[in-house]
Amino acid sequence: MSYLCACCGQLHEGLPDVGFAKPDPYFTIPQAEREERIELTTDTCVINNEEFFIRGLIELPVHGQETTFGLGVWVSQKDENFETYRRNPDTADIGPYFGWLCSDIPAFGSTSSLKTMVHFQGNGLRPWIELEPTDHPPLAVAQRDGISLERAWEIVHEYIKPEDLSV
């Protein structure tokens, strides 16, 4: 199956990753105030110069597949860790740093505020997000145990419009 990439506009084969363009706290700021109070890039977000977020990837193993299913999410960071990342965005020589997950992923129940560790990869790759090992949140279990290919496609269809997919 192929899909039309929302980022590059090209047709790609295989299972796409899905992601969130903004951390959930972004939406708590009134729309008329966002331009003044929020600094947003594709990789970082600062709200009121007090809240700091970075975008990373949660990878879920897919049963029977060599590749993983990625979820592009946002994680909070302490000011000093955020600044270290912003000064060194393409290195694996920092961290890992603790953060709170700031992307709610309804396919896995309530996921906001799950504990995470952010692992920096360098080489132009977004940080890898590791959830705290636990048996409760379905997302942590999925990261540890994997999901079926059918489940991965169900999640994709929740986020990508049918007209962007072709058979």
Protein Blocks (a to p, Z undefined) as FASTA:
>chain_A
ZZddfklopacedjdddddfbdfklmmpcfklmmmmpccdfkbccehhlaccdddddddd
dehiabdcdddddddddfklmmmmmmmmmbckgcjdddddfbdcfknopfehiacdddde
bjoiacdddddddfkbmmlmmmmnopafklmmmmmmmmpcfklpcZZ
